[in-house]
Amino acid sequence: MLAHQGGWDEILLVLGPILVIGGLLYLAKKRVSAVQPTEPVSEPDAASPEPEGEQSA
Protein backbone atom coordinates (compact mmCIF):
# COMPACT_ATOMS: atom_id res chain seq x y z
CA MET A 1 0.00 0.00 0.00
CA LEU A 2 2.92 2.36 0.63
CA ALA A 3 4.84 1.31 -2.49
CA HIS A 4 5.88 4.14 -4.83
CA GLN A 5 4.08 7.02 -3.18
CA GLY A 6 6.30 9.67 -4.74
CA GLY A 7 9.27 9.11 -2.43
CA TRP A 8 7.79 10.32 0.87
CA ASP A 9 7.38 6.78 2.15
CA GLU A 10 11.06 5.98 1.54
CA ILE A 11 11.99 9.16 3.40
CA LEU A 12 9.91 7.98 6.38
CA LEU A 13 11.59 4.57 6.30
CA VAL A 14 14.99 6.27 6.62
CA LEU A 15 14.15 9.18 8.93
CA GLY A 16 11.91 7.19 11.30
CA PRO A 17 14.65 5.00 12.81
CA ILE A 18 17.12 7.91 12.81
CA LEU A 19 14.69 10.07 14.78
CA VAL A 20 13.94 7.24 17.23
CA ILE A 21 17.64 6.59 17.89
CA GLY A 22 18.34 10.32 18.19
CA GLY A 23 15.49 10.70 20.68
CA LEU A 24 16.74 7.79 22.76
CA LEU A 25 20.27 9.24 22.81
CA TYR A 26 18.88 12.61 23.89
CA LEU A 27 16.92 11.03 26.75
CA ALA A 28 19.92 8.95 27.86
CA LYS A 29 22.19 11.99 27.92
CA LYS A 30 19.57 13.98 29.82
CA ARG A 31 19.27 11.24 32.47
CA VAL A 32 23.05 10.89 32.84
CA SER A 33 23.56 14.63 33.29
CA ALA A 34 20.77 14.71 35.89
CA VAL A 35 22.46 11.97 37.94
CA GLN A 36 26.02 13.35 37.77
CA PRO A 37 26.97 16.09 40.25
CA THR A 38 27.47 19.53 38.75
CA GLU A 39 30.99 19.86 40.20
CA PRO A 40 33.33 16.88 40.15
CA VAL A 41 34.34 15.75 43.62
CA SER A 42 38.12 15.82 43.96
CA GLU A 43 39.49 12.48 45.09
CA PRO A 44 42.55 12.47 47.34
CA ASP A 45 45.64 12.20 45.18
CA ALA A 46 47.73 9.06 45.72
CA ALA A 47 50.94 11.08 45.34
CA SER A 48 49.98 13.63 48.00
CA PRO A 49 51.97 13.53 51.25
CA GLU A 50 50.44 11.71 54.19
CA PRO A 51 49.14 13.78 57.11
CA GLU A 52 51.42 14.36 60.11
CA GLY A 53 51.51 11.44 62.54
CA GLU A 54 50.34 8.85 60.01
CA GLN A 55 53.60 8.43 58.12
CA SER A 56 54.69 4.86 57.61
CA ALA A 57 58.14 3.79 58.77
N, CA, C and O atoms as a CHARMM CRD file, in Angstrom:
* protein
*
  228
    1    1 MET  N      0.80700  -1.19300   0.00000 PROA 1      0.00000
    2    1 MET  CA     0.00000   0.00000   0.00000 PROA 1      0.00000
    3    1 MET  C      0.85700   1.26700   0.00000 PROA 1      0.00000
    4    1 MET  O      0.44600   2.29600  -0.53600 PROA 1      0.00000
    5    2 LEU  N      2.05000   1.19400   0.60100 PROA 2      0.00000
    6    2 LEU  CA     2.92400   2.35600   0.62700 PROA 2      0.00000
    7    2 LEU  C      3.95100   2.34200  -0.50000 PROA 2      0.00000
    8    2 LEU  O      4.84900   3.18300  -0.51700 PROA 2      0.00000
    9    3 ALA  N      3.83800   1.40900  -1.44000 PROA 3      0.00000
   10    3 ALA  CA     4.83600   1.31100  -2.49200 PROA 3      0.00000
   11    3 ALA  C      4.69200   2.44800  -3.50000 PROA 3      0.00000
   12    3 ALA  O      3.59600   2.71800  -3.99200 PROA 3      0.00000
   13    4 HSD  N      5.79500   3.10200  -3.79900 PROA 4      0.00000
   14    4 HSD  CA     5.88400   4.13600  -4.83200 PROA 4      0.00000
   15    4 HSD  C      4.88600   5.26800  -4.62400 PROA 4      0.00000
   16    4 HSD  O      4.05800   5.54900  -5.49100 PROA 4      0.00000
   17    5 GLN  N      4.97300   5.89700  -3.49500 PROA 5      0.00000
   18    5 GLN  CA     4.08400   7.01500  -3.17900 PROA 5      0.00000
   19    5 GLN  C      4.76800   8.35900  -3.44600 PROA 5      0.00000
   20    5 GLN  O      4.47500   9.34200  -2.76600 PROA 5      0.00000
   21    6 GLY  N      5.65400   8.41300  -4.40300 PROA 6      0.00000
   22    6 GLY  CA     6.30400   9.66800  -4.74200 PROA 6      0.00000
   23    6 GLY  C      7.57100   9.91500  -3.93800 PROA 6      0.00000
   24    6 GLY  O      8.14100  11.00200  -4.03700 PROA 6      0.00000
   25    7 GLY  N      8.02300   8.97900  -3.16700 PROA 7      0.00000
   26    7 GLY  CA     9.26600   9.10800  -2.43000 PROA 7      0.00000
   27    7 GLY  C      9.10400   9.44100  -0.96200 PROA 7      0.00000
   28    7 GLY  O     10.04900   9.25100  -0.19600 PROA 7      0.00000
   29    8 TRP  N      7.95500   9.92800  -0.53400 PROA 8      0.00000
   30    8 TRP  CA     7.79500  10.32000   0.86800 PROA 8      0.00000
   31    8 TRP  C      7.82600   9.11400   1.79100 PROA 8      0.00000
   32    8 TRP  O      8.25400   9.22100   2.94000 PROA 8      0.00000
   33    9 ASP  N      7.37400   7.96300   1.29600 PROA 9      0.00000
   34    9 ASP  CA     7.38200   6.77700   2.14600 PROA 9      0.00000
   35    9 ASP  C      8.80600   6.27000   2.38300 PROA 9      0.00000
   36    9 ASP  O      9.12600   5.79500   3.47200 PROA 9      0.00000
   37   10 GLU  N      9.66400   6.37400   1.35300 PROA 10     0.00000
   38   10 GLU  CA    11.05500   5.98200   1.54300 PROA 10     0.00000
   39   10 GLU  C     11.76000   6.92000   2.51500 PROA 10     0.00000
   40   10 GLU  O     12.60600   6.48600   3.29800 PROA 10     0.00000
   41   11 ILE  N     11.42000   8.19300   2.46700 PROA 11     0.00000
   42   11 ILE  CA    11.99300   9.16300   3.40400 PROA 11     0.00000
   43   11 ILE  C     11.60200   8.78700   4.83000 PROA 11     0.00000
   44   11 ILE  O     12.43200   8.86200   5.73600 PROA 11     0.00000
   45   12 LEU  N     10.35100   8.38400   5.04100 PROA 12     0.00000
   46   12 LEU  CA     9.91400   7.97800   6.38000 PROA 12     0.00000
   47   12 LEU  C     10.64200   6.72400   6.85500 PROA 12     0.00000
   48   12 LEU  O     10.96600   6.59600   8.03600 PROA 12     0.00000
   49   13 LEU  N     10.89600   5.79800   5.92300 PROA 13     0.00000
   50   13 LEU  CA    11.59200   4.57000   6.29900 PROA 13     0.00000
   51   13 LEU  C     13.03100   4.84400   6.73400 PROA 13     0.00000
   52   13 LEU  O     13.59400   4.08300   7.52100 PROA 13     0.00000
   53   14 VAL  N     13.62400   5.91700   6.23100 PROA 14     0.00000
   54   14 VAL  CA    14.98500   6.27200   6.62200 PROA 14     0.00000
   55   14 VAL  C     14.97700   7.17200   7.85000 PROA 14     0.00000
   56   14 VAL  O     15.71900   6.92700   8.80100 PROA 14     0.00000
   57   15 LEU  N     14.14800   8.20600   7.84000 PROA 15     0.00000
   58   15 LEU  CA    14.14700   9.18100   8.93100 PROA 15     0.00000
   59   15 LEU  C     13.51100   8.64500  10.21100 PROA 15     0.00000
   60   15 LEU  O     13.88400   9.07700  11.30100 PROA 15     0.00000
   61   16 GLY  N     12.57700   7.73100  10.10800 PROA 16     0.00000
   62   16 GLY  CA    11.91400   7.18800  11.29600 PROA 16     0.00000
   63   16 GLY  C     12.89300   6.58200  12.29500 PROA 16     0.00000
   64   16 GLY  O     12.93800   7.01200  13.44800 PROA 16     0.00000
   65   17 PRO  N     13.68000   5.58900  11.87400 PROA 17     0.00000
   66   17 PRO  CA    14.64900   5.00000  12.81000 PROA 17     0.00000
   67   17 PRO  C     15.71000   5.99700  13.28200 PROA 17     0.00000
   68   17 PRO  O     16.14100   5.94000  14.43400 PROA 17     0.00000
   69   18 ILE  N     16.13200   6.90900  12.40400 PROA 18     0.00000
   70   18 ILE  CA    17.12400   7.91000  12.80600 PROA 18     0.00000
   71   18 ILE  C     16.55600   8.79500  13.90500 PROA 18     0.00000
   72   18 ILE  O     17.24700   9.08900  14.88100 PROA 18     0.00000
   73   19 LEU  N     15.31800   9.22000  13.76200 PROA 19     0.00000
   74   19 LEU  CA    14.69300  10.06800  14.78400 PROA 19     0.00000
   75   19 LEU  C     14.49000   9.31000  16.09200 PROA 19     0.00000
   76   19 LEU  O     14.66200   9.88000  17.16900 PROA 19     0.00000
   77   20 VAL  N     14.12800   8.04000  16.00900 PROA 20     0.00000
   78   20 VAL  CA    13.94000   7.24000  17.22600 PROA 20     0.00000
   79   20 VAL  C     15.26500   7.08900  17.97100 PROA 20     0.00000
   80   20 VAL  O     15.31900   7.27600  19.18600 PROA 20     0.00000
   81   21 ILE  N     16.32800   6.75200  17.25100 PROA 21     0.00000
   82   21 ILE  CA    17.64100   6.58700  17.89100 PROA 21     0.00000
   83   21 ILE  C     18.13000   7.91500  18.44700 PROA 21     0.00000
   84   21 ILE  O     18.67700   7.96000  19.54900 PROA 21     0.00000
   85   22 GLY  N     17.94000   8.99900  17.69800 PROA 22     0.00000
   86   22 GLY  CA    18.33500  10.32000  18.18700 PROA 22     0.00000
   87   22 GLY  C     17.57600  10.70400  19.44500 PROA 22     0.00000
   88   22 GLY  O     18.15900  11.26600  20.37300 PROA 22     0.00000
   89   23 GLY  N     16.28800  10.40800  19.48800 PROA 23     0.00000
   90   23 GLY  CA    15.49200  10.70200  20.67700 PROA 23     0.00000
   91   23 GLY  C     15.93900   9.89300  21.87900 PROA 23     0.00000
   92   23 GLY  O     15.99200  10.41300  22.99400 PROA 23     0.00000
   93   24 LEU  N     16.26200   8.62500  21.66300 PROA 24     0.00000
   94   24 LEU  CA    16.74400   7.78700  22.76400 PROA 24     0.00000
   95   24 LEU  C     18.09700   8.27100  23.28100 PROA 24     0.00000
   96   24 LEU  O     18.33700   8.25700  24.48800 PROA 24     0.00000
   97   25 LEU  N     18.97900   8.69600  22.38000 PROA 25     0.00000
   98   25 LEU  CA    20.27000   9.23500  22.81300 PROA 25     0.00000
   99   25 LEU  C     20.09000  10.52200  23.60400 PROA 25     0.00000
  100   25 LEU  O     20.78800  10.75000  24.59200 PROA 25     0.00000
  101   26 TYR  N     19.15600  11.36200  23.17400 PROA 26     0.00000
  102   26 TYR  CA    18.87800  12.61200  23.89100 PROA 26     0.00000
  103   26 TYR  C     18.38300  12.31900  25.30900 PROA 26     0.00000
  104   26 TYR  O     18.84000  12.93300  26.27300 PROA 26     0.00000
  105   27 LEU  N     17.44700  11.37800  25.42600 PROA 27     0.00000
  106   27 LEU  CA    16.92200  11.03300  26.74900 PROA 27     0.00000
  107   27 LEU  C     18.00200  10.41900  27.63900 PROA 27     0.00000
  108   27 LEU  O     18.06200  10.71500  28.83300 PROA 27     0.00000
  109   28 ALA  N     18.85000   9.57000  27.06900 PROA 28     0.00000
  110   28 ALA  CA    19.91600   8.95400  27.86100 PROA 28     0.00000
  111   28 ALA  C     20.89400  10.00800  28.36400 PROA 28     0.00000
  112   28 ALA  O     21.31200   9.97000  29.52100 PROA 28     0.00000
  113   29 LYS  N     21.25800  10.94600  27.50000 PROA 29     0.00000
  114   29 LYS  CA    22.19000  11.99500  27.91600 PROA 29     0.00000
  115   29 LYS  C     21.55900  12.88300  28.98300 PROA 29     0.00000
  116   29 LYS  O     22.23300  13.31000  29.92100 PROA 29     0.00000
  117   30 LYS  N     20.28200  13.15600  28.84000 PROA 30     0.00000
  118   30 LYS  CA    19.57300  13.98400  29.82300 PROA 30     0.00000
  119   30 LYS  C     19.55100  13.29400  31.18600 PROA 30     0.00000
  120   30 LYS  O     19.74700  13.94400  32.21300 PROA 30     0.00000
  121   31 ARG  N     19.31300  11.98400  31.20100 PROA 31     0.00000
  122   31 ARG  CA    19.27400  11.24300  32.46500 PROA 31     0.00000
  123   31 ARG  C     20.65200  11.15800  33.10700 PROA 31     0.00000
  124   31 ARG  O     20.77400  11.25700  34.32800 PROA 31     0.00000
  125   32 VAL  N     21.69000  10.97600  32.29800 PROA 32     0.00000
  126   32 VAL  CA    23.04600  10.88800  32.84200 PROA 32     0.00000
  127   32 VAL  C     23.45600  12.21800  33.44200 PROA 32     0.00000
  128   32 VAL  O     24.03600  12.24900  34.52700 PROA 32     0.00000
  129   33 SER  N     23.16800  13.31800  32.76000 PROA 33     0.00000
  130   33 SER  CA    23.56000  14.62600  33.28600 PROA 33     0.00000
  131   33 SER  C     22.76000  14.98400  34.53100 PROA 33     0.00000
  132   33 SER  O     23.23900  15.76000  35.35800 PROA 33     0.00000
  133   34 ALA  N     21.56000  14.44400  34.68900 PROA 34     0.00000
  134   34 ALA  CA    20.77000  14.70900  35.89000 PROA 34     0.00000
  135   34 ALA  C     21.31900  13.94100  37.08800 PROA 34     0.00000
  136   34 ALA  O     21.17800  14.39300  38.22400 PROA 34     0.00000
  137   35 VAL  N     21.94000  12.79400  36.85400 PROA 35     0.00000
  138   35 VAL  CA    22.46500  11.96800  37.93600 PROA 35     0.00000
  139   35 VAL  C     23.84000  12.45500  38.38300 PROA 35     0.00000
  140   35 VAL  O     24.15000  12.41900  39.57400 PROA 35     0.00000
  141   36 GLN  N     24.66400  12.90900  37.44400 PROA 36     0.00000
  142   36 GLN  CA    26.01600  13.35100  37.77500 PROA 36     0.00000
  143   36 GLN  C     25.98000  14.65200  38.55800 PROA 36     0.00000
  144   36 GLN  O     25.14100  15.51200  38.29100 PROA 36     0.00000
  145   37 PRO  N     26.88700  14.80700  39.52800 PROA 37     0.00000
  146   37 PRO  CA    26.96800  16.08600  40.24900 PROA 37     0.00000
  147   37 PRO  C     27.47400  17.18100  39.31700 PROA 37     0.00000
  148   37 PRO  O     28.19700  16.91200  38.35700 PROA 37     0.00000
  149   38 THR  N     27.08300  18.42100  39.61500 PROA 38     0.00000
  150   38 THR  CA    27.47200  19.53200  38.75200 PROA 38     0.00000
  151   38 THR  C     28.96400  19.81800  38.84400 PROA 38     0.00000
  152   38 THR  O     29.58000  20.18300  37.84300 PROA 38     0.00000
  153   39 GLU  N     29.56000  19.65900  40.02600 PROA 39     0.00000
  154   39 GLU  CA    30.99400  19.86300  40.20400 PROA 39     0.00000
  155   39 GLU  C     31.63700  18.53000  40.53900 PROA 39     0.00000
  156   39 GLU  O     31.17200  17.83600  41.44400 PROA 39     0.00000
  157   40 PRO  N     32.69400  18.15400  39.83200 PROA 40     0.00000
  158   40 PRO  CA    33.33200  16.87800  40.15500 PROA 40     0.00000
  159   40 PRO  C     33.96400  16.92700  41.53800 PROA 40     0.00000
  160   40 PRO  O     34.59300  17.91500  41.91700 PROA 40     0.00000
  161   41 VAL  N     33.78600  15.85300  42.27800 PROA 41     0.00000
  162   41 VAL  CA    34.34200  15.75100  43.62400 PROA 41     0.00000
  163   41 VAL  C     35.79900  15.35600  43.47800 PROA 41     0.00000
  164   41 VAL  O     36.11400  14.37000  42.81100 PROA 41     0.00000
  165   42 SER  N     36.68800  16.11700  44.09700 PROA 42     0.00000
  166   42 SER  CA    38.11500  15.81500  43.96500 PROA 42     0.00000
  167   42 SER  C     38.47700  14.66900  44.90100 PROA 42     0.00000
  168   42 SER  O     38.24700  14.73100  46.10900 PROA 42     0.00000
  169   43 GLU  N     39.04000  13.64000  44.32300 PROA 43     0.00000
  170   43 GLU  CA    39.48800  12.48000  45.08700 PROA 43     0.00000
  171   43 GLU  C     40.86200  12.79900  45.66300 PROA 43     0.00000
  172   43 GLU  O     41.62000  13.54800  45.04700 PROA 43     0.00000
  173   44 PRO  N     41.19900  12.25500  46.81700 PROA 44     0.00000
  174   44 PRO  CA    42.54500  12.47200  47.34200 PROA 44     0.00000
  175   44 PRO  C     43.57500  11.87300  46.39000 PROA 44     0.00000
  176   44 PRO  O     43.42300  10.74400  45.92400 PROA 44     0.00000
  177   45 ASP  N     44.60200  12.62800  46.11400 PROA 45     0.00000
  178   45 ASP  CA    45.63500  12.19500  45.18200 PROA 45     0.00000
  179   45 ASP  C     46.54700  11.17200  45.85600 PROA 45     0.00000
  180   45 ASP  O     46.94400  11.35900  47.00600 PROA 45     0.00000
  181   46 ALA  N     46.87700  10.10400  45.15500 PROA 46     0.00000
  182   46 ALA  CA    47.72600   9.05600  45.72300 PROA 46     0.00000
  183   46 ALA  C     49.14600   9.56400  45.95500 PROA 46     0.00000
  184   46 ALA  O     49.84900   9.04200  46.82000 PROA 46     0.00000
  185   47 ALA  N     49.57700  10.56900  45.20100 PROA 47     0.00000
  186   47 ALA  CA    50.93700  11.08400  45.33500 PROA 47     0.00000
  187   47 ALA  C     51.04000  12.17200  46.39600 PROA 47     0.00000
  188   47 ALA  O     52.13700  12.66100  46.66600 PROA 47     0.00000
  189   48 SER  N     49.93000  12.56000  47.00000 PROA 48     0.00000
  190   48 SER  CA    49.97800  13.62600  48.00100 PROA 48     0.00000
  191   48 SER  C     50.62900  13.10600  49.28000 PROA 48     0.00000
  192   48 SER  O     50.50200  11.92500  49.60100 PROA 48     0.00000
  193   49 PRO  N     51.32200  13.97300  50.01100 PROA 49     0.00000
  194   49 PRO  CA    51.97100  13.52800  51.25200 PROA 49     0.00000
  195   49 PRO  C     50.94200  13.13000  52.29700 PROA 49     0.00000
  196   49 PRO  O     49.83600  13.66700  52.34500 PROA 49     0.00000
  197   50 GLU  N     51.33600  12.17100  53.13600 PROA 50     0.00000
  198   50 GLU  CA    50.43800  11.70800  54.19200 PROA 50     0.00000
  199   50 GLU  C     50.36900  12.75400  55.29600 PROA 50     0.00000
  200   50 GLU  O     51.32800  13.49800  55.50200 PROA 50     0.00000
  201   51 PRO  N     49.25300  12.82100  56.00600 PROA 51     0.00000
  202   51 PRO  CA    49.14000  13.78000  57.11200 PROA 51     0.00000
  203   51 PRO  C     50.15200  13.47700  58.21200 PROA 51     0.00000
  204   51 PRO  O     50.63500  12.35100  58.33500 PROA 51     0.00000
  205   52 GLU  N     50.46400  14.49500  59.00700 PROA 52     0.00000
  206   52 GLU  CA    51.42300  14.35500  60.11400 PROA 52     0.00000
  207   52 GLU  C     50.95200  13.26300  61.07000 PROA 52     0.00000
  208   52 GLU  O     49.75800  13.16900  61.35400 PROA 52     0.00000
  209   53 GLY  N     51.85000  12.45400  61.55900 PROA 53     0.00000
  210   53 GLY  CA    51.51100  11.44500  62.54300 PROA 53     0.00000
  211   53 GLY  C     51.08000  10.12900  61.93500 PROA 53     0.00000
  212   53 GLY  O     51.02000   9.12700  62.64700 PROA 53     0.00000
  213   54 GLU  N     50.77500  10.08700  60.64200 PROA 54     0.00000
  214   54 GLU  CA    50.34000   8.85000  60.01100 PROA 54     0.00000
  215   54 GLU  C     51.35400   8.36400  58.99100 PROA 54     0.00000
  216   54 GLU  O     51.01700   7.55600  58.12600 PROA 54     0.00000
  217   55 GLN  N     52.57900   8.83800  59.07500 PROA 55     0.00000
  218   55 GLN  CA    53.59600   8.43100  58.12000 PROA 55     0.00000
  219   55 GLN  C     54.06900   7.02300  58.44000 PROA 55     0.00000
  220   55 GLN  O     54.26500   6.66700  59.60200 PROA 55     0.00000
  221   56 SER  N     54.24800   6.23500  57.40200 PROA 56     0.00000
  222   56 SER  CA    54.69500   4.86100  57.61400 PROA 56     0.00000
  223   56 SER  C     56.21000   4.82900  57.75300 PROA 56     0.00000
  224   56 SER  O     56.91500   5.66700  57.19100 PROA 56     0.00000
  225   57 ALA  N     56.69800   3.85800  58.50300 PROA 57     0.00000
  226   57 ALA  CA    58.14200   3.78600  58.77100 PROA 57     0.00000
  227   57 ALA  C     58.84800   2.96200  57.74100 PROA 57     0.00000
  228   57 ALA  O     60.06600   2.79700  57.81200 PROA 57     0.00000
